[in-house]
Amino acid sequence: MQSKNLFIMCLLTLMSTVSIKNAYAQVTPPKPAACTTAPPGFIIGGTFDVGPRCSTPSSPNVLVAFKYKDDLNSPDAIPSQVQYVYDFDDTIDITAAGFEGERAAYNASSASWNATEVLEPGSTWVLQIAEINGQQYISCGPRAAEVINATPPEVEIFSCDANSVTIKIEKREENQHNKYKIEWGDGTEEVFDVTPTTLPYEETHVYSGVLTRIAVSGFYLRNGYELCPTPPEVKDPNVINTPIINSLTSSNGGADISFKNFSSDGVFTVQVAEDMGSNYTWSNHGVATSDTYAVTGLNEDSKYCYRIVTLDPCGNEVQSNIVCDLTLSATQSSSSDATISWVLPSNPSGTPQQLELLKDVEGCDNCLNSLPLFSNLDDYFEDSNLECSEVYNYQVTARYAIEVNGNTEFVTIASDKLDVDPLAGTTKIIPNGLIQAGYPGNDDSMIKLVLLDNSDATEYQFLHKSSTDEDFVDIGKSTANTFNDIAIQASSGEYCYKYRVEDACGIQSELSPEFCTVFLSYKGNTLNWTDFSFPNTIITSTDAEYTVESYNEDIGTFLPQYRTNNLTKGVGELVLNATNPTLKFRILAQQFVDIPGFTNFSIPSYSNTVEMPIPADIFIPSAFSPNGDGENERYEIKSKFVESGTITIFDRWGSILYKDDLDGIGWDGTSPKSNQPVPGGNYTYKISGISLAGEEFSRNGILTLLK
């Protein structure tokens, strides 16, 4: 690059609004004065030659070679140094102290000075400076260096009937060609000279058969020669110049739209419809007077879709592609953590080719950066790098490839910018953790809370609600993520909990969703318990698992008995085989969740403990035979889990024949009055008592005395 002094750099800056090159227009800039009148210390001499070069749409910039040529006709005219100044104009002072151009390289084998430079499409002057015997010789060559932009012409091809096709070349920036060739596709072609100043140009061709594809190429003329033929622009005659929305940026209550194929000759109506999926009710919003349009005045709480409608040259309605809003929202778990979420547009649908989330800091000139997304399928990003003193701006952009009339086009959709101010509370802070709530071990006097929350909290506030409370009540605060709730009654039902956080910035969050304990109860020999479920903000891997545990008195601990996914379990078998008057049960509930940093993470919770009393187990014989054979001589009651009890036997008239404790020796079949055996037959008994669990019981029935 040329080294210029400060004055020259400032002068160039002031004149930077003057364009010396144009990507399409092949206009030669004015020849600098130094090219014809040498400034002090320089002499016009030496030369070089550079003809026009052709670019392509895929490679618009061209590497151009420059080679010093001697026109001094002197055997001593061999430069000791050659420099080139590219994009040379009158603003560049080559007499400035320390000025240098780009130095050429000397090729010893060919005894020549050579240089190359990549030039953009357009025309520009190049100055050559050759030093010969201490004298500076300058030359701008015979002409300006030119790179011709061989871009295909922009043409409109349409058919208003089945027999003819009209081609129209508009006066556009792209159409700077000097000659055009039309291949009509039926074996005929036409070549005609049309300069940019004589556009627009229109030609109609009549076919004898079916319409075919048409190819249009452009050429440039230099010194009578055709140069830089463009690749042919091939189109079907029935393809009209459809407006294509290629950019949409949502705004508060509207959107900014850019589209292709605008023409001042047509009327382009912008239509708007509320985004209801695929059913649109379109209404006219306004008429675009250029290829951009600002939609305003829409409902800020709704999503919208947009399209552009115009008429083709034949008077038929032509509709653009439909493009819908991309919406952005944010929630905060603390003033340093925000989750940025977005909803991709319903149209275009599918996965975008590119997806980018930008983050900026208000008032900062160099803070805009692209946040790292995992894939183009992402719909949220967790930003944990917020500071209390800053205000942040977010914007998400999606780029889609769409097909319009058989051609691939691209549309870029950007959300409205979203402000997140941690101190001003512009977004609600929603706690994103979970509460592990359960009874610790064998202690039913409290519920232990463990909070799994990744926010930068300095204090936690906990609230609970029992089955008899109307609303949640404050139970205390903690600077740690654990809390013991002692304001409970284990037998009153399940307890549900919420929490809120306060962070280092002093910001309090909203209340979290509720998390509940498992409450265990029983009816008869069946255990029942409440569900161990989490709110839908927590991702669970499977259904909750429950383990029924019973207390073993011999080893002093709970042991697992059954595992189930249900909320009820019969324990009749354990009751039948019980060796103690009461059975103690609890439920170990487990839920598997996905939380930040963990996948399929197990969250256990113990229920309250219940004691199930075992009823008195009494074996009552139906008959006995006191006949002296040594078998069944006495009517004995066998009992289990009985604290105390009596049996009374009556004759048919209600007189008492026998009364004793249940654990007595039993009735021998004799009358207490006569001490003689009573006759065989049926007798009535009545049993009553108290079980070891403290429950009263009674039995009535008939026994048979056999002889």
N, C-alpha and C positions, 0 to 999 in steps of 0.2 A: 504493500500500500504506500501511496505517496506521503512523505513527511511534510507537513505544512506548519507554518508558524501560527501563533495564536491569532494574529489578525486575520489571516486567511480562513482559519477554522471558524471564527466568529462570523466572517462575511458569508461563508457557505451556509452557516446555520440560519442567518437572516434570509438567505435566498432559497432555502430548502423548499419553499412552496412552489417554486418554478420547476416544472417537470421537463427534463430533457429527453426522456424516453417514454414510450408508450407501448404496452404489451401487444397492442393490435395495430394502432396507426403507425404506418411506416413513413413518418415525416422526419426529414433531416433537419436537425437543429441548425441555427445560424453558425456559419463558419467563424471560429474565433479570430480576432484581429491578429494575434501572434502568428497565425498560419500564413499570412500574406505580408505582414510588416513585422520584421524581427525586432524584439525589444532590445535595449542597450546590452551589449556584451554578446549578442547572438547574431548569426548569419543564416539566412535561408539557404539550405543546401542539404543534399542527401535526400533519399526518398524511400518509400516502401509501398507495397501494393497489397491491398486487401479487397477482394471481391465480396459480393453478398454471400451470406451463409444461410442455410435453411435449418430451421428447428422442426421439432415434431411435437404433437400434443403431450406425448409421454416424456420427452426430453426437451423442454423449451429452451434451456440454456445451452450454448454452443461454445466449444473450445476453439478459439481462433488463433492462428499462427501469424507472427509478424517477423519479417526478415529485412535487415538493412540492405539497401541497394545504393550503389554509388552513381551519382549523376554529375560529379564534379570533374570527370575526365582528367583526373590527375593520378599519376602512379603513386604519389605519396598520400593519396586520400584513403588511408586505412585507419579506421577509428581505433582509439585505445580504449574506448568505453562507449556503450550505447544504452540509453535509457528510454522508457516509454511512459507516457502519462495518459492514462485511460480516463474516459469521460471528461475530456478536456474542454473547457469553456473559458470565457473571459473572466470568470471569478477567480481563476487560478493564476497566481503570480509566480512565474518561474524564476524571476529575478530575486525573490526573497532569499535572505541569508539562510543557508543550510538546506535549501530546497533540493529534493531528489525525487526522481521517478522510480519506476520498477526497472531494475537493471536486467539487460539481456545477457544471455550466455554465449560465450565464444566457442564455436566448433572448429577445432584446429584442423580436422581432416578436410572440411569443406571451406575452411578459411572464411566463415560467415558468422554474423551475430544474429541470434534467434531468441524469440520470446513467445510465450503463449499466454492467453488470458481467456477466462470464461466470461462471455458476454451474454446479457439478457436480450430477449427479442426487442428490436427497435434499432434506431440509428444513433451513433455517437461518434464524436471526433476523438482521434488518437494522435498525440504529439510524440514525435521521435526526436531525441536529443543525442547527437553523436559528437564526441570530442575527438578532434583530429589536430595533432600538433599543438595542443593547448587551446584551440579555438572550438567554440560550441556552435554546431550546425543544427538547425531545427527544421522539421518538415511535418506537415499534417497529411502527407500522401495526396494522391490525386482525388480522393473522395473520402466521405465518412465511412467508418466501419458499420456494416449493417447485418443484423440477424433477422431474417424474415420469419415471422410467426406463421408457420404452415398449418393454421387451425382450419378445420373444415368449415365451410360456410354455414351460417344459420339460415335455414330456409323453411318456409311453410308450404306444405304440399297437401292439397285437399281436392276432393271430388264432390261435386254437387249432383252428378248423375252417373249413370253406368257406363258412359262412353268417353268421357273426357276427364283430364286431370289438369289442375292449375298449380303452377309453382310460383311462389312469391318470395323474392329476396328483399328483405326489409333493409332500411338504412340503419344499420346497427354498428356498434363498435367492432364487432367481430368480423364484419364483412368489409374488409379492406382490399380485397382481391381486385385484379385488373381484368381478369378474363374468367369465364365460367364455362364448364362443359356439363350438359345434361344428357344422361343416358336414359332414355324413356323406357327401356326394358322390352321394347318390341322390335329391337334391331335398328332403331333410328336413334341418332344423337344430334345435338346441336351445340355449337360453340359460338359464343358471342362476347363482345367486349363491353363491359359495364364497369365504369369507374365508381368509386365510393360516392362521388358527387352527383352521379346520375341515378342513384337508388332512390326510391324502391323500383324494382323491376318485376314485371309479371308476365308469364308465358303460359298459354293453354295448349294442350296437345290432345288431339282426338284419336281414339283408338278404334281399330276395326274389329278387335276381339276383346278379350277380358283385360281388365286393368292389371298391370304388373308393378313390381317394385321399381323405384326410380333412384338413380344415383346422381349426385351433384358434386362436382369437384371445382376447386378454385385454383387460379394460377396468378403469378406475379410477372410483370414485364420489367426488365431492366435492360436498357440499351438495345431494345428490339428483340431480346431473348426471353423465352418463357422459362421462369424459374419456380422452384419450390412448389410443385403440384401437391395439393393437399390430399389426404386420404378421402375417398368418396364418402359423402353423407348419404347413406342408403335409408330410404323410408318407404313404407307402404302408402299408396295414395289415399287410403281411407284413414290414415293416422293424422288427426288434426293436432294443432298446437295446444294441448291440454294444459291449463294452469296447474302447476305442481307446487304445493306447499312444502318448502324444504327447511323451514325453521319456525319454531313456535316457542316463545318464552312466556310462561304464565305470569300474570301480575295480579295484584289485589283487585279483584272484580273485573278481570279481563285478560288480555293476552296481546303480545306483539307478534305479528305474523310477517314472514317473508315468503315470497313465492316466485317461481320461474315463469317465463313465457308471458310476462305482462306486455301489453301493446297499447299505445295511446289511441290506437284506432278502435279498440274494443271497450266494452263496459264490463268491469269485473266486480260482481256483487259478493260481498262477504256475508256468509250466513252462519248463524249460531244456533246450537241446540244443546239442551241440558243432557249430560252424559248419563243415559239410562241403560247402557249396555249396547244393544244393537238397534234399538228402535229410536229413531230420531224425529223430533218435530222441529223442522227448520224454520227460522225466521230471518228476514233480511236485517242486517245491522247497518250496512252502509256500502258505499262504492269506493273501491281503491283507486286512487289517482296515481299510484306508482306501484312498484313491486313490494312495498311494505304497507302495513296497515295496523293501526292500534285499536284493539277492541276495548271499550270501557263501559262502565255502568252496569255490569252484571252482578248477580248475587254473590257476595264474597264467600258464602258457605256452600256453594254448589260447584260441581265440576262441569265443564262444558267441552263440546266438540265444535270444530270449525271446518268450513269448506268454502271454496270460491266457485262461483257459477258465472259463466259467460256464454256467448253465442259464437258458434263457428261461422266461417264465411258464408255458409249456406243457410244460416238462421236457426240451426239446431242448438239446443242447450247442451253445454259441455260442463261437466262437473269435475272439480279437482279431487285429489285424494282427501280423505277425512283424517284430521289430526285432532287428538284430544289432550286435555290437560294432564300434566304429571304433577301430583300433589306431594307436598313435603310436610312432615310434622315432627315434633320433638317431645320427649318426656325426660324428666330428670330424676335420678335416684338420689342425687345430692348436687350441690352447687359445683362440684368438680366432675360429675358424671352425667352425660346426656346420651340418650338413645335417639338417633336420627332415623326416622322411618319414612318410606315413600311408597306411593302406589303408582305403578307404571300405567301408562295410558291404555284405555281399552282399544284404541285404534291409533297407530298400528298395534297389532297384537303380536304375541310371541316374545321371544328373547331378543333384546337389543344387541346389535353388533358391538357397541361400546357403551359402557356405563361409567360415569365419573361423578364423584361427590367432592365438591370444592368447599373448602373452609377458609374463611378470612377473619381477620381481627379488625374491628372498627377503629379507624384512626391510624392504622398501620399501613405503610406503603409497600412493604415487602413480606407480608405474612400470608398471602394467598398461596394455598397449596392443595394438591389433590390427595385425598385420604385413600389409604390402601384397602380396596375392596377385594373380597375373595373370588367372586365370579360375577358375571353379568346377570346372574339369577338373584343376587342379593336384593333384599328389600329393607335392610336396616344396617346401621353402623353404630357401634358403641364407642363413644368418644369419652375417654377418662382423663383428658388433659385440659380441663377448663380451670380458669383462675377467676377468683371473685371479682377482681378489678377490671376484667375485660368484658366486652360485648362481642359476640361471635355471629358471623353470617354464614349460612350454609346454602348451597344450591346443588341440585342433582341434575345431570344431563344425560340423556339417552339418545343414541344414534341408531336409526333403523334403516335397513335396505328394503325398499318397496319396489313393486313392479307397476309401471304405468305404460299402457299400450305396448307391452312386450319389451320395454326397456327398464333397466335397473336404475332407480333413483335413490337418493339418500335424504332422509329427513332427520333433523336434530331437534329434540324437544327438551326444554329446560323448565324446571320448576321456578316458582317465584322464590326470591331470596327469603330465607327464614332467619329471624334474629333470635338468639338465645342470650339472655342477660341473667347470669346466675343470681345477682343481687336484686334485680327488679322483679323477679318472679314472672318473667314473660312466658315461661312454660311451667306447667305443674310438675312438682317433684313427686314422683310415685315410687315408694320403696319397692325394690325388685327382689328382695330376699324372701326367705321363708322362716317360719317359726317351728322348731321341733318342740312340741309340747307333750309332756307325759309325766306319769308318776315315777319317782326315782326308787327303784328296788322295791322294798317291802314297806315303804313309807307312804301312807295315804293322807298324810297331814299337809302335803303341799304338792304343787305341780311345778316341775322344773321346766323353764323355757330356755332354749338355746337358739339364738338367732343366727341364721346363715345369711349374711348380707355383705356384699362386697363394696358398699358405699363407704366413703370417708367420713363416717359419723363421729361426732364427739360425745353425743348423748342419745340414748334411746328412751322413749316413753312407751310403756306397755299399758294396755287396757284389756279387761276381760268382761265376759258376759256369760252368766249361768243360764240354765234353762228357765229360771224364774225371773230373770232380769228383763226389763223392757228394752234396754239399750246398753251399750258398752260403757263401763266405768273405769276411771283411771285407777291403776293399782300401784304405780310407782315409776321411777326413772332409774337408769343405770348408765354408767359410762362404759361398762363392759357389755358384751353381747350375750350375757346370761342374766336370768332373773328367777327368783323363787317366789311363787305365788302361794302365800300361806292363808290368804283370805278366801278359803274354799271349804266346802262340805262335800266330801267324796261321794256321798250317797245321793246328792241332790240332782245328779245328771251330768251331762257333758259340759265342758267349759270351752268357750271359743275366745280367741285372742286376736288383737290387732296391735300394730306398733307404728310409730312415726319416728323419724330421725331428725336430729339437728346437727348440722355440719359446722366446720370451722368458720364458715362465713356467717353463722348465726341464722341460717335459713332452715325453717321447719318444713318438713315434707307433708304431703297429704297422708291420711291414714292408709295403712296397707290393707289388702284383702284379709279376710278372717281365716284363721287356722284353728281347728278344734281337736280336743282330746277324744280318745275312745272311751265311751262309758259302757261298763259291763253290768248286766242285771241277769236275773234268772226267773223262770217260771216253771215250777215242777222240777223235772230233771233236764230242762233245756236252758242253755245259756244264750243270751241275746246281747248284741253290742252295736254301737253306732259306727258309722262308716269313718274310716281314716282316709279322707279325701283332701285334696289341695285345690285352691282356686285355679281357674283356667289360665292364669298368668304363669303358672308353673307347669313345665313340660314333664309329664309322667311317662315312664317307659312301659309299664304294665299296670294291671289292676293290683290293688293292695293285697298283700298276703297276711293271714292271721294265724297265729299259733296259740292254741289253748294250752295253758300251763296250769298244773295243779301242785299244791304244796305237799312235799314229802316230810312228814314229821320226824322220821328216823334220821334223815341227813340234814334237815333244817334248811331246805331250799326248794325252789320251784323247778319242776321238770316238765318238758314238753310232752303233750299227749296227742294232740291232733293238729293238723295243718289244713287250712281251707281258705277259699276266696269268698265264702259266704259270710253272712252276718248272724248266723245262728248255728248251734251245735248241741245235739243231745248227748248227755253224759250218763245215761242210765247204767251202762256197764260199769263205770267207775263207782256209781252209787251202790250197785249190787255187790261189788267186791270191796267196799270200804271197810277199813278196820278201825276207823275213828268216827266219832259221832258227828263230826262236821268235815266238809271238804272245802278247801280254799282254792279259788280259781282267779286267774288274771289272763289278759290277752296281750300278747306281743304282736303289735301291728308293724308292718314294714311296707314302705312305699319307695319306689325307685324313680329318681328324678334326674333331669339334666339341668345342672346349674353351672354358672360360669366357672370354668376350670375342671368340671367333673361331668362325666357321662355315666348314666345308669348308677347314680350314687344312692346308697341305701339310707333311708331315714327311718329309724325305729321309734316306737312309742309304746310305753306300757299303759294299760288301762288301770282303773281302780281295782282293788281286790274285793271279791265277794266271798262270803262264807255261806255255804249251802248246808243246812242241817240235815243229817241223815235220820229219817224217821225210825221209830222203834220197829225192830224186826222180830215178829212173834210167830212161832210155829205152834199151831193149835191142832192136836189130833182130832179126827172125826169120831174115833171109837176106841174102846179098850176092853179087855176080857180078864177080869179078876177071878179066874177059875182054878188057881193053884198050879197051873202048868209052868209057871216061871216066866212066861212071856206076856208083856203088856198087862202086868198086874196092877199098875197104877196109872191114873190119868195125869200125866205130867206136861207142863208147858215149857217149851224151850224158847228163850228170848235173847235178844242182842240189842245193845244200845238202850237199855232200860235202866233208868235211875231207881225207880221203885214202882211196884204195881201189885194188885191183888186179883184173885180169881174167886168167884162165888158160884156154886152149883146148886140148882133148885130142883125140887121134884115137881110133878105136874100140878100140885096145889100151891106152889110158891114157897114151900117150906125150905129153909136152907139145909142142905145136906153136907156142904163143905165150903169153907172159906179159909184162905191162906195167902201168903205172899207168892208171887209168881215163881220165885226161886225155891219154894217149899218142896216137901218130899212128894207131893201129889196125893190125889184122892184114891183110896183103896177100894171104893165101891161099897162102903158100909154106912149105916145110918148113925149119926152122932147120938141119937137117943137110945137106940137098942144095941148099938155096937154090932149089929147083925148085917149081913150082906143084903143090899136092896135088890128088888127083882130086876131082871134084865129089861131093857127098854130104852126110851129116849128121855134125856134130861137136858135142862137149859143151863147155859153158863153165861156169866158176865165178867168181862175182864176190863180193868181200868188202871191207869198209871201215868207216869211222866217219863219221857225219854231222856237220854243223857244230854240231848240238845235243849232240854227244858220244855219240850212240847207235850201237852196232854194227849192221851190216846184212850180209846175204849173199843171193846169188841163184844158182840153178843152172838150167840149161836146155840146149836143143839148138838149134843154128843150122844153116842149110842153105847150103852153098856151091854156087852155080849156075854152070854153064859156058856 
